[in-house]
């Protein structure tokens, strides 16, 4: 069983990762980190980001795995679509808890794009921790 941390290369990923690390260590579970990317083939910067996350987790002393996951953001409400794709990913592996970040949006953007984190929280079969963008690790 494991804790899944869904991260993207944004200003909030370190906080999400820190919360997920603490949760996995406290529950004595494996940490699976998925970097959500729009590219089917990972770019050099995305691979560097993945490798940097791997390096920081190796220093943490917990059992962790980091991978890249392509998500399709096309169509209406791309944030909602990404949330549903993330949920599909969790069905393939044994996940006990999901940790995901939240970035505030104005009302129009939220209506147009949807929220990945809210979609995951509403539809997940396991507990979800949403880390707001204003929390210090």
N, C-alpha and C positions, 0 to 999 in steps of 0.2 A: 504494500500500500504506500501511497505517496501524496505529497502536497505538490500541486501544480502552480507555478508562478508564470503568468502570462505577461511578458514584457515587450516593450517596443523601445526603440532608441530615442527616448524623449527625456525631458527633465525629471520625470517621476520614476524612472526605472530603478534607480538606486534605493529609493524608499520602498518600493514594492519588493525588491529583492531582499532588503533587510528584514522586512516584516515576514516574508516567506521563510527566510533562513531561521529566524527565531521560532516561528511556528513549527517548522520541521524538526528543529532541535528539541523543542519542548515536548513534541509528540513522539519523538524518537522515530521519525519516518524519513524516507528518502525524499529529496527535493528534485522535482523535474521542472526545469525552466524552459519555456518555449518562447523564442523570439519571433513575434509575428511580423512577417514581411510581405510586401506586395509583389516582390520579384519571384518568379518561378526558379530562377537560378540566382543563388546568393551572390551579391556583389562583393567586392573586396572589403568595403567598409562594413558590410553586414557580417562577413566572416571574422573580421577583426573585432567587432562588437561581441560576437559569440565567444571568441577566444579570450577576450578581456573578462567577460562574465565567468567563464570557466576558471580563469586564473584567480579571480577574487574568491570564488567558491572553494578552490583547492586550499586556500589559506584559512578558510572558515572551519575546516575539519569535519564537515558533514558529508554524508553520501549524497552526491548530486550528479545530475545529468543535464546537459544543455543542448538544445537543438534549434534548428531554424524551421519554421513552418510557414508555407505559402498560404496567404489568405486572399480571397477575391473580394475587392471593395467596389466592384462594378454594380450598377443598378441603383434602385432607390434605397435609401436608408442604409448606406454601407456599414455604419457602425453596428446596426442590428444584424446584418449579414455576417460580419466578422464574429459577433457573439455566438451566433448559431454554429459557425464553423468550429469555433473553439469548443463548444459543447460536443460536437461530433468527435473531435479529437479525444476528449476525455472518455468517450465510450470505448475507445480502443485499448485503453490501459486502466489499471486499477488506481483511481484517484479518490482520495478521501476528503480533500479540501482544495479549493481554488483560491488563489490570491491574485487580484487584478487591480490595476490602477484606475483612477477616475480623473478625467480632465474636464473641468467645467466648460460649459458651452452656453452661449446665449440661447434664448428660447427658439428663435428661427433656425439656428444651426441644429439644435437638438431635434426639432420637428423634421428637418430635412434629412439629417444623417442618422438619427437614433443614437443610442448609447450602448456600446459594446458591454460595458460592465453591468448595466441594469438588465440587459437581455440575459446575461449569464446568471445573475442573481435570481431573476424571476423563473428561469427554466432549469437550473441545475438540480440534480438529484442529491448533491452533497453540499455541505456548508460553503459559503463564499465570503471572503473578506475583501471588501472594497477599500482601497487605500486612496484617500483624497490627495489631490496635488499640493495641498498646503500643509502636510504633516512632515515634521522633522524625523529622520530615522533614529 
